[in-house]
Amino acid sequence: MRFTQPFVCEIAPDTYAINEYGIAAEFLVIGSERALLIDTGVGLCDLPGLIRRFTSLPYDVVLTHGHGDHAGGIGHFSNIYLHPADFEMVEKIDLEGVKNYNRMLGKQGAWEVYDYDPDAICPIKKMPVLHPIREGYVFDLGGRKLTVIETPGHTAGSICLLDEKARILFSGDACNINLGIFDSPIEEALTGLNKLADVRDKFDRNYNGHIGYIKNPDCLAMPPHVLDDCIEICKSILDGTAQPEILEWFGGKKACAVDKNGTRISYPG
Ligand SMILES: [Zn+2]
């Protein structure tokens, strides 16, 4: 038995996680006046149709960062909110690379659980208008607000979104058990992670942009210790006590990797 559709979990009232075939995750957050789609995944979802199953309200679309597995579905939309440091990445998005990524994860096991055509992604007929968002920008949905926290590292324009009402942090690829820090210095990444620690009392769950990764058909948040692990690993890299191993990151580039409690940070080797 395989999933033939992306599956959706209500992770909090009016808050939906969309598991896009174990490849990427998007989130739909609905307020009393507007809704917000967080990330557009790899382009395999009919996101506008899916959103309309849950709300008839107007909605905005925000990207946690500019990587193709989060921006792959932008062709569905005409307006996108994004940190300006990742604008160029999105403007030059490589949809063939997104298809290859879909294929690679299929071969790694996603096709054992999910049935999808890696090439059936949404084309970009016209690049959407990109709207800049920075630290402290607030998406006010009516009755709930999501606040932007800049967390550079994974990409220079990576952000998290804090939803204080649902007590959820939507972290994109900025704080998870397999964190790649390739586009900003470790010092900057640590500054961002420390900002997340500063608001730790405002969220209970951290949902990253890859729930149910590859072949675990679930909609689970990151383990609670992942933020502390990421902070401790960054500190150990900076103070020279880390003992990195050398491995191959996506695209075949050499990387250093440091592990702690099942959390791994990879960075340029
Ligand atoms: Zn990413």
Residues whose N, C-alpha, C, O or C-beta is under 5 A from the ligand:
A	BS01	ZN	H67 D173
